[in-house]
Amino acid sequence: MLALGQLARPFVKPSIRVPLAEQSPASLTELRELIESDDVRPAIDRTYPLAETPAAIDYMESEHARAKIVITVAA
């Protein structure tokens, strides 16, 4: 999926640069620490069990989900 800046590039001067997150072990460690300390939390709208996946898809398509929809899979 293209970022808005990439789509607008041919029409806008100077060029818009889209910053990308650095993918390194150090940045992943920092992200893990933020999640473990509850400084960063995922935005989850609803959670559905695997058996209710069709209902989750219906909700996603027909409603305006405010965040991510999670399908849980029992181990």
mmCIF file as gemmi writes it, N, C-alpha and C atoms, coordinates in Angstrom:
data_model
loop_
_atom_site.group_PDB
_atom_site.id
_atom_site.type_symbol
_atom_site.label_atom_id
_atom_site.label_alt_id
_atom_site.label_comp_id
_atom_site.label_asym_id
_atom_site.label_entity_id
_atom_site.label_seq_id
_atom_site.pdbx_PDB_ins_code
_atom_site.Cartn_x
_atom_site.Cartn_y
_atom_site.Cartn_z
_atom_site.occupancy
_atom_site.B_iso_or_equiv
_atom_site.pdbx_formal_charge
_atom_site.auth_seq_id
_atom_site.auth_asym_id
_atom_site.pdbx_PDB_model_num
ATOM 1 N N . MET Axp A 1 ? 0.848 -1.173 0 1 0 ? 1 A 1
ATOM 2 C CA . MET Axp A 1 ? 0 0 0 1 0 ? 1 A 1
ATOM 3 C C . MET Axp A 1 ? 0.89 1.231 0 1 0 ? 1 A 1
ATOM 4 N N . LEU Axp A 2 ? 0.598 2.144 -0.891 1 0 ? 2 A 1
ATOM 5 C CA . LEU Axp A 2 ? 1.401 3.348 -1.004 1 0 ? 2 A 1
ATOM 6 C C . LEU Axp A 2 ? 0.972 4.382 0.018 1 0 ? 2 A 1
ATOM 7 N N . ALA Axp A 3 ? 1.945 5.085 0.521 1 0 ? 3 A 1
ATOM 8 C CA . ALA Axp A 3 ? 1.657 6.177 1.447 1 0 ? 3 A 1
ATOM 9 C C . ALA Axp A 3 ? 1.176 7.39 0.651 1 0 ? 3 A 1
ATOM 10 N N . LEU Axp A 4 ? 0.421 8.249 1.295 1 0 ? 4 A 1
ATOM 11 C CA . LEU Axp A 4 ? -0.121 9.433 0.639 1 0 ? 4 A 1
ATOM 12 C C . LEU Axp A 4 ? 1.001 10.272 0.023 1 0 ? 4 A 1
ATOM 13 N N . GLY Axp A 5 ? 2.098 10.379 0.72 1 0 ? 5 A 1
ATOM 14 C CA . GLY Axp A 5 ? 3.226 11.15 0.211 1 0 ? 5 A 1
ATOM 15 C C . GLY Axp A 5 ? 3.773 10.594 -1.089 1 0 ? 5 A 1
ATOM 16 N N . GLN Axp A 6 ? 3.782 9.275 -1.22 1 0 ? 6 A 1
ATOM 17 C CA . GLN Axp A 6 ? 4.27 8.652 -2.443 1 0 ? 6 A 1
ATOM 18 C C . GLN Axp A 6 ? 3.311 8.903 -3.606 1 0 ? 6 A 1
ATOM 19 N N . LEU Axp A 7 ? 2.009 8.914 -3.323 1 0 ? 7 A 1
ATOM 20 C CA . LEU Axp A 7 ? 1.03 9.17 -4.379 1 0 ? 7 A 1
ATOM 21 C C . LEU Axp A 7 ? 1.087 10.619 -4.86 1 0 ? 7 A 1
ATOM 22 N N . ALA Axp A 8 ? 1.348 11.531 -3.942 1 0 ? 8 A 1
ATOM 23 C CA . ALA Axp A 8 ? 1.352 12.953 -4.278 1 0 ? 8 A 1
ATOM 24 C C . ALA Axp A 8 ? 2.669 13.409 -4.905 1 0 ? 8 A 1
ATOM 25 N N . ARG Axp A 9 ? 3.713 12.587 -4.832 1 0 ? 9 A 1
ATOM 26 C CA . ARG Axp A 9 ? 5.053 13 -5.265 1 0 ? 9 A 1
ATOM 27 C C . ARG Axp A 9 ? 5.095 13.628 -6.656 1 0 ? 9 A 1
ATOM 28 N N . PRO Axp A 10 ? 4.431 13.074 -7.688 1 0 ? 10 A 1
ATOM 29 C CA . PRO Axp A 10 ? 4.545 13.694 -9.015 1 0 ? 10 A 1
ATOM 30 C C . PRO Axp A 10 ? 3.922 15.09 -9.1 1 0 ? 10 A 1
ATOM 31 N N . PHE Axp A 11 ? 3.043 15.436 -8.162 1 0 ? 11 A 1
ATOM 32 C CA . PHE Axp A 11 ? 2.304 16.68 -8.247 1 0 ? 11 A 1
ATOM 33 C C . PHE Axp A 11 ? 2.778 17.757 -7.278 1 0 ? 11 A 1
ATOM 34 N N . VAL Axp A 12 ? 3.657 17.423 -6.357 1 0 ? 12 A 1
ATOM 35 C CA . VAL Axp A 12 ? 4.056 18.342 -5.305 1 0 ? 12 A 1
ATOM 36 C C . VAL Axp A 12 ? 5.567 18.579 -5.374 1 0 ? 12 A 1
ATOM 37 N N . LYS Axp A 13 ? 5.946 19.836 -5.316 1 0 ? 13 A 1
ATOM 38 C CA . LYS Axp A 13 ? 7.36 20.193 -5.252 1 0 ? 13 A 1
ATOM 39 C C . LYS Axp A 13 ? 7.564 21.033 -4.017 1 0 ? 13 A 1
ATOM 40 N N . PRO Axp A 14 ? 8.548 20.883 -3.163 1 0 ? 14 A 1
ATOM 41 C CA . PRO Axp A 14 ? 9.501 19.782 -3.203 1 0 ? 14 A 1
ATOM 42 C C . PRO Axp A 14 ? 8.857 18.44 -2.84 1 0 ? 14 A 1
ATOM 43 N N . SER Axp A 15 ? 9.563 17.401 -3.131 1 0 ? 15 A 1
ATOM 44 C CA . SER Axp A 15 ? 9.062 16.052 -2.891 1 0 ? 15 A 1
ATOM 45 C C . SER Axp A 15 ? 8.746 15.834 -1.413 1 0 ? 15 A 1
ATOM 46 N N . ILE Axp A 16 ? 7.728 15.072 -1.174 1 0 ? 16 A 1
ATOM 47 C CA . ILE Axp A 16 ? 7.37 14.701 0.195 1 0 ? 16 A 1
ATOM 48 C C . ILE Axp A 16 ? 8.126 13.42 0.525 1 0 ? 16 A 1
ATOM 49 N N . ARG Axp A 17 ? 8.79 13.418 1.646 1 0 ? 17 A 1
ATOM 50 C CA . ARG Axp A 17 ? 9.505 12.213 2.081 1 0 ? 17 A 1
ATOM 51 C C . ARG Axp A 17 ? 8.737 11.56 3.21 1 0 ? 17 A 1
ATOM 52 N N . VAL Axp A 18 ? 8.565 10.262 3.1 1 0 ? 18 A 1
ATOM 53 C CA . VAL Axp A 18 ? 7.839 9.506 4.109 1 0 ? 18 A 1
ATOM 54 C C . VAL Axp A 18 ? 8.86 8.809 4.992 1 0 ? 18 A 1
ATOM 55 N N . PRO Axp A 19 ? 8.917 9.17 6.278 1 0 ? 19 A 1
ATOM 56 C CA . PRO Axp A 19 ? 9.89 8.517 7.16 1 0 ? 19 A 1
ATOM 57 C C . PRO Axp A 19 ? 9.481 7.069 7.415 1 0 ? 19 A 1
ATOM 58 N N . LEU Axp A 20 ? 10.455 6.204 7.372 1 0 ? 20 A 1
ATOM 59 C CA . LEU Axp A 20 ? 10.218 4.793 7.65 1 0 ? 20 A 1
ATOM 60 C C . LEU Axp A 20 ? 10.898 4.43 8.958 1 0 ? 20 A 1
ATOM 61 N N . ALA Axp A 21 ? 10.253 3.567 9.718 1 0 ? 21 A 1
ATOM 62 C CA . ALA Axp A 21 ? 10.836 3.133 10.983 1 0 ? 21 A 1
ATOM 63 C C . ALA Axp A 21 ? 12.042 2.234 10.717 1 0 ? 21 A 1
ATOM 64 N N . GLU Axp A 22 ? 13.049 2.419 11.519 1 0 ? 22 A 1
ATOM 65 C CA . GLU Axp A 22 ? 14.24 1.582 11.414 1 0 ? 22 A 1
ATOM 66 C C . GLU Axp A 22 ? 13.907 0.195 11.936 1 0 ? 22 A 1
ATOM 67 N N . GLN Axp A 23 ? 14.259 -0.81 11.168 1 0 ? 23 A 1
ATOM 68 C CA . GLN Axp A 23 ? 14.018 -2.187 11.583 1 0 ? 23 A 1
ATOM 69 C C . GLN Axp A 23 ? 15.352 -2.791 12.021 1 0 ? 23 A 1
ATOM 70 N N . SER Axp A 24 ? 15.536 -2.835 13.315 1 0 ? 24 A 1
ATOM 71 C CA . SER Axp A 24 ? 16.778 -3.373 13.857 1 0 ? 24 A 1
ATOM 72 C C . SER Axp A 24 ? 16.461 -4.08 15.168 1 0 ? 24 A 1
ATOM 73 N N . PRO Axp A 25 ? 17.357 -4.949 15.626 1 0 ? 25 A 1
ATOM 74 C CA . PRO Axp A 25 ? 17.131 -5.601 16.925 1 0 ? 25 A 1
ATOM 75 C C . PRO Axp A 25 ? 16.963 -4.593 18.059 1 0 ? 25 A 1
ATOM 76 N N . ALA Axp A 26 ? 17.696 -3.491 18.006 1 0 ? 26 A 1
ATOM 77 C CA . ALA Axp A 26 ? 17.596 -2.489 19.074 1 0 ? 26 A 1
ATOM 78 C C . ALA Axp A 26 ? 16.211 -1.838 19.087 1 0 ? 26 A 1
ATOM 79 N N . SER Axp A 27 ? 15.679 -1.503 17.908 1 0 ? 27 A 1
ATOM 80 C CA . SER Axp A 27 ? 14.365 -0.858 17.882 1 0 ? 27 A 1
ATOM 81 C C . SER Axp A 27 ? 13.27 -1.847 18.283 1 0 ? 27 A 1
ATOM 82 N N . LEU Axp A 28 ? 13.416 -3.117 17.931 1 0 ? 28 A 1
ATOM 83 C CA . LEU Axp A 28 ? 12.443 -4.12 18.355 1 0 ? 28 A 1
ATOM 84 C C . LEU Axp A 28 ? 12.495 -4.338 19.865 1 0 ? 28 A 1
ATOM 85 N N . THR Axp A 29 ? 13.691 -4.295 20.43 1 0 ? 29 A 1
ATOM 86 C CA . THR Axp A 29 ? 13.835 -4.413 21.879 1 0 ? 29 A 1
ATOM 87 C C . THR Axp A 29 ? 13.157 -3.243 22.574 1 0 ? 29 A 1
ATOM 88 N N . GLU Axp A 30 ? 13.36 -2.042 22.042 1 0 ? 30 A 1
ATOM 89 C CA . GLU Axp A 30 ? 12.726 -0.856 22.622 1 0 ? 30 A 1
ATOM 90 C C . GLU Axp A 30 ? 11.203 -0.955 22.529 1 0 ? 30 A 1
ATOM 91 N N . LEU Axp A 31 ? 10.699 -1.417 21.398 1 0 ? 31 A 1
ATOM 92 C CA . LEU Axp A 31 ? 9.258 -1.588 21.243 1 0 ? 31 A 1
ATOM 93 C C . LEU Axp A 31 ? 8.717 -2.614 22.233 1 0 ? 31 A 1
ATOM 94 N N . ARG Axp A 32 ? 9.424 -3.733 22.399 1 0 ? 32 A 1
ATOM 95 C CA . ARG Axp A 32 ? 9.006 -4.749 23.362 1 0 ? 32 A 1
ATOM 96 C C . ARG Axp A 32 ? 8.938 -4.173 24.763 1 0 ? 32 A 1
ATOM 97 N N . GLU Axp A 33 ? 9.941 -3.377 25.15 1 0 ? 33 A 1
ATOM 98 C CA . GLU Axp A 33 ? 9.966 -2.77 26.478 1 0 ? 33 A 1
ATOM 99 C C . GLU Axp A 33 ? 8.795 -1.805 26.67 1 0 ? 33 A 1
ATOM 100 N N . LEU Axp A 34 ? 8.455 -1.041 25.632 1 0 ? 34 A 1
ATOM 101 C CA . LEU Axp A 34 ? 7.314 -0.13 25.719 1 0 ? 34 A 1
ATOM 102 C C . LEU Axp A 34 ? 6.007 -0.9 25.895 1 0 ? 34 A 1
ATOM 103 N N . ILE Axp A 35 ? 5.865 -1.99 25.182 1 0 ? 35 A 1
ATOM 104 C CA . ILE Axp A 35 ? 4.654 -2.81 25.297 1 0 ? 35 A 1
ATOM 105 C C . ILE Axp A 35 ? 4.576 -3.458 26.67 1 0 ? 35 A 1
ATOM 106 N N . GLU Axp A 36 ? 5.678 -4.005 27.141 1 0 ? 36 A 1
ATOM 107 C CA . GLU Axp A 36 ? 5.687 -4.667 28.448 1 0 ? 36 A 1
ATOM 108 C C . GLU Axp A 36 ? 5.423 -3.697 29.593 1 0 ? 36 A 1
ATOM 109 N N . SER Axp A 37 ? 5.805 -2.435 29.423 1 0 ? 37 A 1
ATOM 110 C CA . SER Axp A 37 ? 5.583 -1.439 30.479 1 0 ? 37 A 1
ATOM 111 C C . SER Axp A 37 ? 4.212 -0.76 30.345 1 0 ? 37 A 1
ATOM 112 N N . ASP Axp A 38 ? 3.406 -1.2 29.394 1 0 ? 38 A 1
ATOM 113 C CA . ASP Axp A 38 ? 2.081 -0.636 29.117 1 0 ? 38 A 1
ATOM 114 C C . ASP Axp A 38 ? 2.131 0.818 28.653 1 0 ? 38 A 1
ATOM 115 N N . ASP Axp A 39 ? 3.276 1.263 28.14 1 0 ? 39 A 1
ATOM 116 C CA . ASP Axp A 39 ? 3.354 2.602 27.56 1 0 ? 39 A 1
ATOM 117 C C . ASP Axp A 39 ? 2.778 2.614 26.146 1 0 ? 39 A 1
ATOM 118 N N . VAL Axp A 40 ? 2.73 1.447 25.513 1 0 ? 40 A 1
ATOM 119 C CA . VAL Axp A 40 ? 2.145 1.298 24.187 1 0 ? 40 A 1
ATOM 120 C C . VAL Axp A 40 ? 1.157 0.144 24.258 1 0 ? 40 A 1
ATOM 121 N N . ARG Axp A 41 ? -0.054 0.396 23.802 1 0 ? 41 A 1
ATOM 122 C CA . ARG Axp A 41 ? -1.082 -0.65 23.814 1 0 ? 41 A 1
ATOM 123 C C . ARG Axp A 41 ? -1.708 -0.74 22.437 1 0 ? 41 A 1
ATOM 124 N N . PRO Axp A 42 ? -1.975 -1.946 21.964 1 0 ? 42 A 1
ATOM 125 C CA . PRO Axp A 42 ? -2.644 -2.065 20.668 1 0 ? 42 A 1
ATOM 126 C C . PRO Axp A 42 ? -4.09 -1.584 20.765 1 0 ? 42 A 1
ATOM 127 N N . ALA Axp A 43 ? -4.571 -0.977 19.719 1 0 ? 43 A 1
ATOM 128 C CA . ALA Axp A 43 ? -5.958 -0.511 19.678 1 0 ? 43 A 1
ATOM 129 C C . ALA Axp A 43 ? -6.811 -1.64 19.111 1 0 ? 43 A 1
ATOM 130 N N . ILE Axp A 44 ? -7.562 -2.321 19.983 1 0 ? 44 A 1
ATOM 131 C CA . ILE Axp A 44 ? -8.378 -3.455 19.575 1 0 ? 44 A 1
ATOM 132 C C . ILE Axp A 44 ? -9.838 -3.081 19.77 1 0 ? 44 A 1
ATOM 133 N N . ASP Axp A 45 ? -10.601 -3.177 18.706 1 0 ? 45 A 1
ATOM 134 C CA . ASP Axp A 45 ? -12.028 -2.871 18.762 1 0 ? 45 A 1
ATOM 135 C C . ASP Axp A 45 ? -12.803 -4.049 19.336 1 0 ? 45 A 1
ATOM 136 N N . ARG Axp A 46 ? -12.653 -5.207 18.738 1 0 ? 46 A 1
ATOM 137 C CA . ARG Axp A 46 ? -13.361 -6.407 19.188 1 0 ? 46 A 1
ATOM 138 C C . ARG Axp A 46 ? -12.484 -7.629 18.998 1 0 ? 46 A 1
ATOM 139 N N . THR Axp A 47 ? -12.817 -8.667 19.756 1 0 ? 47 A 1
ATOM 140 C CA . THR Axp A 47 ? -12.12 -9.953 19.65 1 0 ? 47 A 1
ATOM 141 C C . THR Axp A 47 ? -13.157 -11.036 19.382 1 0 ? 47 A 1
ATOM 142 N N . TYR Axp A 48 ? -12.865 -11.889 18.412 1 0 ? 48 A 1
ATOM 143 C CA . TYR Axp A 48 ? -13.75 -12.988 18.05 1 0 ? 48 A 1
ATOM 144 C C . TYR Axp A 48 ? -12.975 -14.298 18.13 1 0 ? 48 A 1
ATOM 145 N N . PRO Axp A 49 ? -13.641 -15.392 18.57 1 0 ? 49 A 1
ATOM 146 C CA . PRO Axp A 49 ? -12.994 -16.702 18.49 1 0 ? 49 A 1
ATOM 147 C C . PRO Axp A 49 ? -12.948 -17.152 17.019 1 0 ? 49 A 1
ATOM 148 N N . LEU Axp A 50 ? -12.059 -18.066 16.722 1 0 ? 50 A 1
ATOM 149 C CA . LEU Axp A 50 ? -11.875 -18.528 15.343 1 0 ? 50 A 1
ATOM 150 C C . LEU Axp A 50 ? -13.189 -18.992 14.721 1 0 ? 50 A 1
ATOM 151 N N . ALA Axp A 51 ? -14.03 -19.662 15.491 1 0 ? 51 A 1
ATOM 152 C CA . ALA Axp A 51 ? -15.301 -20.174 14.972 1 0 ? 51 A 1
ATOM 153 C C . ALA Axp A 51 ? -16.232 -19.05 14.52 1 0 ? 51 A 1
ATOM 154 N N . GLU Axp A 52 ? -16.025 -17.833 14.999 1 0 ? 52 A 1
ATOM 155 C CA . GLU Axp A 52 ? -16.879 -16.708 14.635 1 0 ? 52 A 1
ATOM 156 C C . GLU Axp A 52 ? -16.219 -15.772 13.623 1 0 ? 52 A 1
ATOM 157 N N . THR Axp A 53 ? -15.264 -16.286 12.87 1 0 ? 53 A 1
ATOM 158 C CA . THR Axp A 53 ? -14.574 -15.477 11.869 1 0 ? 53 A 1
ATOM 159 C C . THR Axp A 53 ? -15.535 -14.84 10.87 1 0 ? 53 A 1
ATOM 160 N N . PRO Axp A 54 ? -16.554 -15.573 10.366 1 0 ? 54 A 1
ATOM 161 C CA . PRO Axp A 54 ? -17.494 -14.905 9.452 1 0 ? 54 A 1
ATOM 162 C C . PRO Axp A 54 ? -18.176 -13.69 10.078 1 0 ? 54 A 1
ATOM 163 N N . ALA Axp A 55 ? -18.529 -13.779 11.363 1 0 ? 55 A 1
ATOM 164 C CA . ALA Axp A 55 ? -19.144 -12.63 12.046 1 0 ? 55 A 1
ATOM 165 C C . ALA Axp A 55 ? -18.151 -11.47 12.145 1 0 ? 55 A 1
ATOM 166 N N . ALA Axp A 56 ? -16.898 -11.772 12.376 1 0 ? 56 A 1
ATOM 167 C CA . ALA Axp A 56 ? -15.869 -10.73 12.452 1 0 ? 56 A 1
ATOM 168 C C . ALA Axp A 56 ? -15.711 -10.029 11.106 1 0 ? 56 A 1
ATOM 169 N N . ILE Axp A 57 ? -15.74 -10.803 10.036 1 0 ? 57 A 1
ATOM 170 C CA . ILE Axp A 57 ? -15.623 -10.218 8.694 1 0 ? 57 A 1
ATOM 171 C C . ILE Axp A 57 ? -16.847 -9.367 8.389 1 0 ? 57 A 1
ATOM 172 N N . ASP Axp A 58 ? -18.031 -9.864 8.755 1 0 ? 58 A 1
ATOM 173 C CA . ASP Axp A 58 ? -19.247 -9.072 8.554 1 0 ? 58 A 1
ATOM 174 C C . ASP Axp A 58 ? -19.171 -7.751 9.31 1 0 ? 58 A 1
ATOM 175 N N . TYR Axp A 59 ? -18.716 -7.796 10.557 1 0 ? 59 A 1
ATOM 176 C CA . TYR Axp A 59 ? -18.586 -6.583 11.36 1 0 ? 59 A 1
ATOM 177 C C . TYR Axp A 59 ? -17.61 -5.606 10.701 1 0 ? 59 A 1
ATOM 178 N N . MET Axp A 60 ? -16.497 -6.138 10.25 1 0 ? 60 A 1
ATOM 179 C CA . MET Axp A 60 ? -15.473 -5.298 9.642 1 0 ? 60 A 1
ATOM 180 C C . MET Axp A 60 ? -16.005 -4.63 8.37 1 0 ? 60 A 1
ATOM 181 N N . GLU Axp A 61 ? -16.791 -5.356 7.598 1 0 ? 61 A 1
ATOM 182 C CA . GLU Axp A 61 ? -17.287 -4.806 6.336 1 0 ? 61 A 1
ATOM 183 C C . GLU Axp A 61 ? -18.5 -3.895 6.512 1 0 ? 61 A 1
ATOM 184 N N . SER Axp A 62 ? -19.363 -4.181 7.489 1 0 ? 62 A 1
ATOM 185 C CA . SER Axp A 62 ? -20.596 -3.425 7.597 1 0 ? 62 A 1
ATOM 186 C C . SER Axp A 62 ? -20.558 -2.301 8.629 1 0 ? 62 A 1
ATOM 187 N N . GLU Axp A 63 ? -19.767 -2.443 9.657 1 0 ? 63 A 1
ATOM 188 C CA . GLU Axp A 63 ? -19.654 -1.427 10.692 1 0 ? 63 A 1
ATOM 189 C C . GLU Axp A 63 ? -18.375 -0.62 10.451 1 0 ? 63 A 1
ATOM 190 N N . HIS Axp A 64 ? -18.228 0.421 11.215 1 0 ? 64 A 1
ATOM 191 C CA . HIS Axp A 64 ? -16.997 1.201 11.132 1 0 ? 64 A 1
ATOM 192 C C . HIS Axp A 64 ? -16.144 0.856 12.349 1 0 ? 64 A 1
ATOM 193 N N . ALA Axp A 65 ? -15.301 -0.146 12.182 1 0 ? 65 A 1
ATOM 194 C CA . ALA Axp A 65 ? -14.436 -0.559 13.281 1 0 ? 65 A 1
ATOM 195 C C . ALA Axp A 65 ? -13.529 0.609 13.652 1 0 ? 65 A 1
ATOM 196 N N . ARG Axp A 66 ? -13.424 0.888 14.944 1 0 ? 66 A 1
ATOM 197 C CA . ARG Axp A 66 ? -12.592 1.996 15.415 1 0 ? 66 A 1
ATOM 198 C C . ARG Axp A 66 ? -11.145 1.594 15.57 1 0 ? 66 A 1
ATOM 199 N N . ALA Axp A 67 ? -10.882 0.283 15.573 1 0 ? 67 A 1
ATOM 200 C CA . ALA Axp A 67 ? -9.522 -0.209 15.741 1 0 ? 67 A 1
ATOM 201 C C . ALA Axp A 67 ? -9.435 -1.59 15.101 1 0 ? 67 A 1
ATOM 202 N N . LYS Axp A 68 ? -8.444 -2.354 15.469 1 0 ? 68 A 1
ATOM 203 C CA . LYS Axp A 68 ? -8.246 -3.672 14.889 1 0 ? 68 A 1
ATOM 204 C C . LYS Axp A 68 ? -9.242 -4.675 15.432 1 0 ? 68 A 1
ATOM 205 N N . ILE Axp A 69 ? -9.549 -5.645 14.603 1 0 ? 69 A 1
ATOM 206 C CA . ILE Axp A 69 ? -10.404 -6.762 14.994 1 0 ? 69 A 1
ATOM 207 C C . ILE Axp A 69 ? -9.491 -7.972 15.123 1 0 ? 69 A 1
ATOM 208 N N . VAL Axp A 70 ? -9.597 -8.682 16.248 1 0 ? 70 A 1
ATOM 209 C CA . VAL Axp A 70 ? -8.697 -9.79 16.542 1 0 ? 70 A 1
ATOM 210 C C . VAL Axp A 70 ? -9.461 -11.109 16.474 1 0 ? 70 A 1
ATOM 211 N N . ILE Axp A 71 ? -8.863 -12.091 15.808 1 0 ? 71 A 1
ATOM 212 C CA . ILE Axp A 71 ? -9.396 -13.456 15.771 1 0 ? 71 A 1
ATOM 213 C C . ILE Axp A 71 ? -8.493 -14.278 16.676 1 0 ? 71 A 1
ATOM 214 N N . THR Axp A 72 ? -9.076 -14.873 17.716 1 0 ? 72 A 1
ATOM 215 C CA . THR Axp A 72 ? -8.267 -15.667 18.633 1 0 ? 72 A 1
ATOM 216 C C . THR Axp A 72 ? -8.279 -17.139 18.212 1 0 ? 72 A 1
ATOM 217 N N . VAL Axp A 73 ? -7.115 -17.762 18.314 1 0 ? 73 A 1
ATOM 218 C CA . VAL Axp A 73 ? -6.947 -19.165 17.954 1 0 ? 73 A 1
ATOM 219 C C . VAL Axp A 73 ? -6.441 -19.896 19.188 1 0 ? 73 A 1
ATOM 220 N N . ALA Axp A 74 ? -7.19 -20.881 19.651 1 0 ? 74 A 1
ATOM 221 C CA . ALA Axp A 74 ? -6.769 -21.647 20.824 1 0 ? 74 A 1
ATOM 222 C C . ALA Axp A 74 ? -5.643 -22.586 20.421 1 0 ? 74 A 1
ATOM 223 N N . ALA Axp A 75 ? -4.66 -22.708 21.298 1 0 ? 75 A 1
ATOM 224 C CA . ALA Axp A 75 ? -3.506 -23.563 21.004 1 0 ? 75 A 1
ATOM 225 C C . ALA Axp A 75 ? -3.793 -25.011 21.321 1 0 ? 75 A 1
